[in-house]
Amino acid sequence: MSAPAPIRYPSRTSIVGEDTQIRRALPNRERRMVGAWCFLDHLGPVQFAPGKGMHVGPHPHIGLQTFTWMIEGEVVHRDSLGYEQVIRPGQVNLMTAGRGIAHTEDSAQDGAVMHAAQLWIALPDAEKNREPAFQNYAELPTADAGGWRATVLAGSALGLTAPTQVYSPLVGIDFTAAAAADTVLPLQADFEYGAMVLRGQAELDGEALPTGELLYFPPGRTGLRLRCSAAAQVLLLGGRPFGEPIMVWWNFVARTHEEIQQAADDWNAGQRFGTVREGSNAHRLTPPSLDGVHLRPS
């Protein structure tokens, strides 16, 4: 039996922080998740003007992990646990929100180049209220694969296992090539996968993929051919279908409308999430009103 055909989903342009433009691939109206991955923003590469940068003011999270993969530039993370961490190229910042955490994100230097992928991982129901945590991973395992340099960001692949602490069966791999490259990557048949080009162009099982699109592969595949004819960079995400209905609203992942309303009320009242370590000048973010909004799990 042949593998199910891949499906293309266009990303959409959005704004984070004060005025930083990104391409948002997840959630999509037709595709909300890939495994436990429930959010994917691709920022850059962008050259900020003098005096400009990415500045995202204090904001809260529940029920998820934020996962930042830094490609170019540097960002300062500050949170309500007291951490202040500069993330540099080739590193991952992983923040586990659990029952509640708040943080800020700022360019380390205005007027610099920035290129990054910002992802969220939905926590399974048994872990959604765990204690918040933060970890910077400065070293990640790499392997050569047919001219690609593969960096395993999460889970296991190519005989390597990433150190990042996650709570669902999933995988994340960055493939970077300086010239033409061609490899066949073994896949787990019970995983679904999504791929997004971060730089250049690539082909996945003969499907041309430019920047700005997410190519989704349903479960059932045991391998994927990845090739490029010139320098390129591809982010591959995968995981076992999540199997739990969730709600994603503003910066929250939850199971019920009431959970989200309580989180928004707590943030607005200055409760539950603590105080973010000082250092960011960006304004505090506030959630939009839930009045008249009827959230449904997806």
N, C-alpha and C positions, 0 to 999 in steps of 0.2 A: 504494500500500500504506500502510495506517495505521501510525502509530508504535506500538511496543510499549507496553502499559499500564504505568503506574508501579506500584511496589510499596511498601507501608508497612512500616517496621520500628520497633517501639517502642524507646525508649532505656531503660536501666536505671539505677537509682541506685547510686552507688558512693562510696567515701571516698578522698580523696587527702590526703597529709600526716598530720597528727594527727587532725583531725576535720572536714575540709572536704568537704561533700556536693556531688556533681556528678551530671549526667545524662550517661551514656556511650552514644553512638549507634553508634560504631565502636570495635572490631570487634563485630559482631553474630553470633549463632550461624548465621544464614542469609546474612548479607552481611558478609564480612570486610573488603572494600576498595571504594573508589570511585577508579578510576585508581590512582595510587600513594599516595593518602591511606589510611592504615591505622588511624587512631585519631582519634576526635573526642570530646572532653569539653566539655560546656557547663556553666560555673560561674556561678551567679547568675542574675539580680542578687540579691545577698545583702548584708544589713546585719549586719556582725559586731558582737557585743556588746563593750562596753569591755574592753580587755585581750586580746581574741581577734582572730585573723586567720588567713590561710593561711600555714602554715609547713611546707615540704617539705624534709627534711634531705638531706644528701649522698647521691646515688644515681647509678649509671652508666647509660650508653647505648651501644649499638653498632648499626651498620647502618641508621641512620635520621637524619632531621632532625626536631627539635622545632620547632613553629611556633606561637607564641603571638600571638593577636589580642586586644588590650586594648580594652575598651569603656568600663569605668568603673573607677576606682581605680588604684593603682600597685603594682607588684611589683618587688622587687630580685632580679635574677639574678646569681649568682656561680658561677664555674666553675673547672675545673682548668687552663685556659689562662691564668688570671689576670684574666679580665674581671669587672668589677662594673658592672652596668647597670640603671638604673631604667627600666622600660617604663611609658609613660603612655598614656592613651586615644588611640586613633587610630594607634597604632604596632604594629609587628610585631617580635618577637624571633625570630630564626632561628638555631638551633644545629645544626650538622652534626656528628653523632657520629662517623661513619666508623668507624675501627678502635677508637675508644674515647674517651669523655669522661665527666666527672662534673660535677654542678652542684647548686645549691640554689635554692629559690624561696621568698621571704618577702614577706608584706605589707609595704609601705613604712611603713604606719601601722596599728597595731591599732585596732579599733573603727570602721573605715571601710567604705564600700560597695565591693563588687567585682563585676565582671561581665566575663567573658572566655571565649574559646574556645581550648582547647588541642588542637593537632593534631599528628600524626606523619605524616611522608612516608617511605615505604620507599625506600631507596636501591637502584637497580638493581645487579645483580651486579658490573658493571664498576666501580662507584663505592663499594661497601660498605666497603672498607678504606682509603678516602682519608683524608688527614690531617684531624683535627677542626678546626672553625672556628666562629666566632660573629660575628653581625652584628645590630645594631639598625637598623631602618628607620623613621626618624621621619617621613618624608613618603612618601605613596603616592598614585598617580593617582586622580582622582575624575571622575565625569561625572553629569549630570542625565539621568534616564531616566523620563519620564512621571510625575514627582512623587517618584520614588525618587532618593536620592543613592547612587550606586554607587561603591564603593571597590574597586579591583582589587588584591587582596592577593598574588596569584601568577599567573603566566602572562599571557595577553593576552585582552582582551575590550573591546568597545565602542570599538575603535580605540585602546586604551590598553594599555601593557605595564608590569607591575609590575617594580620593580628587584630583587625577591627572587631569590636565586640557587638554582634548583632543577635537578634532573638527570633529570626525566621530563616528557613532554608532559602538562601539567595546568593547571588554572585554579582560582582561588578568588576569589569576589566577595562583598562585604558589601553588602546593599541595606537602606537605612534610609529610612523615610518618617515625616514628622511628622503626616500626615493621609492621606486617601484618595489612592491612587496606582495607576497601571495602565500597564504597558509590555510589549512583546514583545521578548525577548532572543534574538538569534541564537545558535544552538548549533552545535558541530561534530558532524557525524553519526557520526564514528568515536569520539567520547567517550561515556562513561557519566557520569551526573550524580547528585548527591544534594543535597537541600535540607533545611535545618532552621530552624525559626522560633526566633529568640533572644528576641523580645519580641512580644507581641500575637498576632494571627492573620493569615494570608494565604491566598490561593488560588493554586495553580500549575496552569495549564491546567484550571481548574475544580475541582480537587481541594482541598478545605478542609484546611489544615494548622495544627493547634494546636501549642503548644510541647510538646516531649517526644517528637516522632516524627521519623524520618528518612524522607523520600520519595525513592525511588530511581527513576531513569529510565534504562532500558537504552539502549545505542547505537542510533542510527537516527533521532533527532530533529534537526531543523534549527532549531527555535524553541521558546520556552517563554513563555507569558503569565504574568506575575506581577502580582497585584493585591492591594490591601488596602482596606478601607473605613474604617480608622482607623489611628492610629500603629502601626507594626510594624517589625520588623527580621528579615531573612532572610539566612542564610549559604548560598551555593551553591558546591558543590565539583564539580569535574569532572576527567576525565582519560581518556587512552587506557587500556583495560584493561591491567593491569600485565603479565600474561603470564609471570610468574615465580613459582613456588611459594615461599612464605616461611613462616617460623615466627615468631609473635609471642608472647613469653613474658616476663612481668614487664616490665622496661624494655628488652628486647632485641628486635631484628629480625635474623633469621639464616636460613640455609638448612638447617642440620643441627642435630641434637640435640647433637652434639659441640661445635659452635661456642658454643652457649648454655651448656653445662656449663663450658667453658673460661672464658667470660666471668664466670660466677658464681664459679668458683674463684679467678680473678684478683682479682675485687673483694673477696672474703672474705680473701684473702691480702695485700691492700693493694698489689697490683701493677697495672701497665698503665694505670690510669686517672688517675694523678696525684693531687694534693691540691687540694681545692676551696679557693678563696680564703676566708679567715676572715671572719666577720661574722654567720653564721646560728647561732642557738642550738638549732635543731631537731636531733633525734637522727639519727644515720647509719642509713640503711635497709639491710636485709639481705634477700637473695632467699630465697624459700621453697625447701625442699629439692626436688630433682629426683628423689629416690629413688622408684621406682615410677611415675614419670610418663613416658609414651610420647608424645613430641611428633611430630606429623605436619605436613608442609607443607600449606598451604591456599592 
